Structure formats: structure tokens, C-alpha cells
Amino acid sequence: MNTSRLSVGDALSSSWRTFKSRPLIFVKAEILLVVIALAFSIVTGALDVGGRIADTKGMAGVAIILALASSVITLLSIYVSIVMNNMGVIKFYLTAHDFVGSVKLRDLWAPHPFWNYVGTAVLLTIIVFVGLLLLVVPGVIASLMFFAAPYLVMERHLSPIEALKESARMTRGNRWNIFLLGLAIVGINILGALALLVGLLVTVPLSFLACAHAYRTLAGGAHGTRAV
């Protein structure tokens, strides 16, 4: 059993200390992710509209080319989203937690180990979905049990099964506290959304930093130094 005790208060206070030491880097990171997602959405939307216009004007060849281009851009956007919004976010905020002075925007680009991460995400999604179908509670328990799996894949490059097993071991005895931390994160992001959405530029980074702190606690302590 993991003997490291997770404290919700410690996770939130740690995330706030880290955020306020370099707030601009975290705000920039969130804005960058939003801008990239919007750019992909605008491009695919424009291609789809262009394809429909070409089709109505009898330009079948142009419509096919635009449809293929839209499909390629969509696949590329999915890849970039996984690499940056999922894998990159984990790397970025773990780096920030461990040594906030060293974190850079380029840390958001973290394409390795791509297939291990995707495999873990797919397995975790299936497990949680099936658990939710079984009267909800098993799904919630599964999400708490495997909370650390994506972090383990990114940091230790474990296989999906290894990551799930290690996460189950690490979270044993702390799942209730992980649940409470999740509720706290939901609460602060609701407050952030109420602040004309601008507050999310603060509460979203705080949420990720709190999760990074939770993972480090479950793993037995932070790596490196947290000094600025």
C-alpha cells in the first residue's frame, strides 16, 4: 500500500504557490492551446464550406480534393490535440511542479510515447465507461484507481497494462482524497467560468498543477527542486 498521504489543502496551496511564481507562462500555455484548437476548427470549417459550395456548383473534383484536405486536417488536429492537450499538458505541469523556473512552452510538445499513451487512454476510457454503466459507482472508483496511469506512461514510459497496475497500487489508501481533490477542482473551475471565463486562465492551470502535486505525492515525492 502507498504510505504517502495526499492532502487536498496541500495540493491546492502548492498549485497556487507555483502559479503565482510565473503566472504568465501558465496563461500563455492555456491561450496557445486554445488558439491552436480554434485554428484547426476554422481551417476544417472553411474546407467543409468550400467543399459544399464546390459540390453545388458541379465542381466534383474540387469538392473531393477539399473533402480529402478536410479529413487530413482533422486527423492532424486529433494528433496535435493528443500530443499537446494531453501528453504535453502532463509533461508541462510536471516540469512546472518540480522546477517552475525551467518550464517552457515547448514542453507542451511531447509526442513520446504516443502509442502507449493512446493505448492507456483507450483502456481507461473503456474501463470507466463500463463501470459507469454498472450503476455509476464502479466507474467513479475506476477513475480514481487509475488516476496516475497517464502520468506513469509519460514519465516512466510504462505499457498500458503496467501503468494501470502501478496506478492501482499507488492510489490505494488515497482514493477518497483524490475524489475530494476532484470536487475541489470542479469547484474552482466553476468559479473561474463565472468570472466571465477569464478566470479559467487561472483556475485551469491551478487544476493541472494540483493534479501534478497529487501524482508526485502518490509517487513518493517530487523530483528535482521547486525553487524558482
C-alpha positions, 0 to 999 in steps of 0.5 A: 500500500502507498504510505504517502498521504495526499492532502487536498489543502496541500495540493491546492496551496502548492498549485497556487504557490507555483502559479503565482511564481510565473503566472504568465507562462501558465496563461500563455500555455492555456491561450496557445492551446486554445488558439491552436484548437480554434485554428484547426476548427476554422481551417476544417470549417472553411474546407467543409464550406468550400467543399459544399459550395464546390459540390453545388456548383458541379465542381466534383473534383474540387469538392473531393480534393477539399473533402480529402484536405478536410479529413487530413486536417482533422486527423492532424488536429486529433494528433496535435490535440493528443500530443499537446492537450494531453501528453504535453499538458502532463509533461508541462505541469510536471516540469512546472511542479518540480522546477517552475523556473525551467518550464517552457512552452515547448514542453507542451510538445511531447509526442513520446510515447504516443502509442502507449499513451493512446493505448492507456487512454483507450483502456481507461476510457473503456474501463470507466465507461463500463463501470459507469454503466454498472450503476455509476459507482464502479466507474467513479472508483475506476477513475480514481484507481487509475488516476496516475496511469497517464502520468506513469506512461509519460514519465516512466514510459510504462505499457498500458497494462503496467501503468494501470497496475502501478496506478492501482497500487499507488492510489490505494489508501488515497482514493477518497482524497483524490475524489475530494481533490476532484470536487475541489477542482470542479469547484474552482473551475466553476468559479473561474467560468463565472468570472466571465471565463477569464478566470479559467486562465487561472483556475485551469492551470491551478487544476493541472498543477494540483493534479501534478502535486497529487501524482508526485505525492502518490509517487513518493515525492517530487523530483528535482527542486521547486525553487524558482 
